[in-house]
Amino acid sequence: MLLMYVLLGNQMSRVSPFTYLIGGLLSTGLANTPVTCADNEFVNFSPPSGVTCGDHMQSYFDQAPGYLQNPEDTQSCGFCSFGDPNVFLSAL
């Protein structure tokens, strides 16, 4: 059995009905739920001089999820990569 798991790897998870049960429960229970990062989960960085955090990250947000803790700040930006739970849940 271990040899089968090693050879097939993650493909076996699609065979188990529990994979679909858990995916269904998660997507129903967590869909459209607002995501809020804890203070220690933010990635902190400094934007270029004279630019706000929101302006600096705008092109990134056009393509990927996430949000800024302080979009109007020009000194220190706090970025959370979790913005829309539906993006994560669509992969289940």
C-alpha positions as CSV (number, residue, x, y, z in Angstrom):
1,M,0.0,0.0,0.0
2,L,2.8,2.4,0.8
3,L,4.4,1.7,-2.5
4,M,1.2,2.6,-4.3
5,Y,1.0,5.9,-2.4
6,V,4.6,6.7,-3.3
7,L,4.1,5.8,-7.0
8,L,0.7,7.6,-7.3
9,G,1.4,10.4,-4.9
10,N,-1.3,13.0,-4.5
11,Q,-3.5,11.4,-7.3
12,M,-5.0,9.0,-4.8
13,S,-6.7,11.9,-2.9
14,R,-9.1,12.3,-5.8
15,V,-10.2,8.7,-5.5
16,S,-11.3,9.1,-1.9
17,P,-14.9,10.4,-1.4
18,F,-13.8,12.3,1.7
19,T,-11.8,14.7,-0.5
20,Y,-15.1,15.8,-2.1
21,L,-17.0,15.9,1.2
22,I,-14.4,18.1,2.9
23,G,-14.1,20.3,-0.2
24,G,-17.9,20.8,-0.3
25,L,-18.1,21.5,3.4
26,L,-15.3,24.1,3.2
27,S,-16.6,25.8,0.1
28,T,-20.1,26.1,1.5
29,G,-19.1,27.2,5.0
30,L,-16.3,29.6,4.1
31,A,-17.4,31.1,0.8
32,N,-17.7,34.9,0.8
33,T,-16.4,35.1,4.3
34,P,-14.3,38.2,5.0
35,V,-10.6,37.4,5.6
36,T,-8.7,39.4,8.2
37,C,-5.0,38.8,8.9
38,A,-3.5,39.0,12.4
39,D,-0.9,41.6,13.1
40,N,1.9,39.0,12.8
41,E,0.7,37.8,9.4
42,F,1.3,41.1,7.5
43,V,4.4,41.4,5.3
44,N,5.9,44.9,6.0
45,F,7.8,46.8,3.4
46,S,8.6,50.4,2.5
47,P,7.2,51.9,-0.7
48,P,9.3,54.1,-3.1
49,S,9.7,57.7,-1.9
50,G,6.7,59.9,-2.4
51,V,4.3,57.0,-3.3
52,T,1.5,55.6,-1.1
53,C,1.3,51.9,-0.4
54,G,-2.0,51.7,-2.3
55,D,-0.5,53.3,-5.4
56,H,2.6,51.2,-5.3
57,M,0.6,47.9,-5.0
58,Q,-2.2,48.7,-7.4
59,S,-0.8,46.8,-10.4
60,Y,-0.3,43.8,-8.2
61,F,-3.9,43.9,-6.9
62,D,-5.1,44.0,-10.5
63,Q,-3.8,40.4,-10.9
64,A,-3.7,38.8,-7.4
65,P,-5.7,38.8,-4.2
66,G,-4.7,40.5,-0.9
67,Y,-5.1,43.8,0.9
68,L,-3.1,46.5,2.6
69,Q,-3.3,47.3,6.3
70,N,-2.5,51.0,5.6
71,P,-3.0,51.9,1.9
72,E,-2.5,55.7,2.4
73,D,0.8,55.4,4.3
74,T,4.0,56.5,2.6
75,Q,6.5,55.0,5.1
76,S,5.6,51.4,6.0
77,C,3.1,49.1,4.2
78,G,1.5,46.1,5.8
79,F,0.4,43.6,3.1
80,C,-1.8,40.5,3.7
81,S,-1.8,38.0,0.8
82,F,-5.3,36.6,1.8
83,G,-8.0,38.7,0.4
84,D,-10.8,36.7,-1.2
85,P,-11.4,33.3,0.3
86,N,-13.2,32.2,-3.0
87,V,-9.9,32.3,-4.8
88,F,-8.5,29.6,-2.4
89,L,-11.7,27.6,-2.3
90,S,-11.9,27.4,-6.1
91,A,-8.9,25.2,-6.1
92,L,-10.6,22.6,-3.9
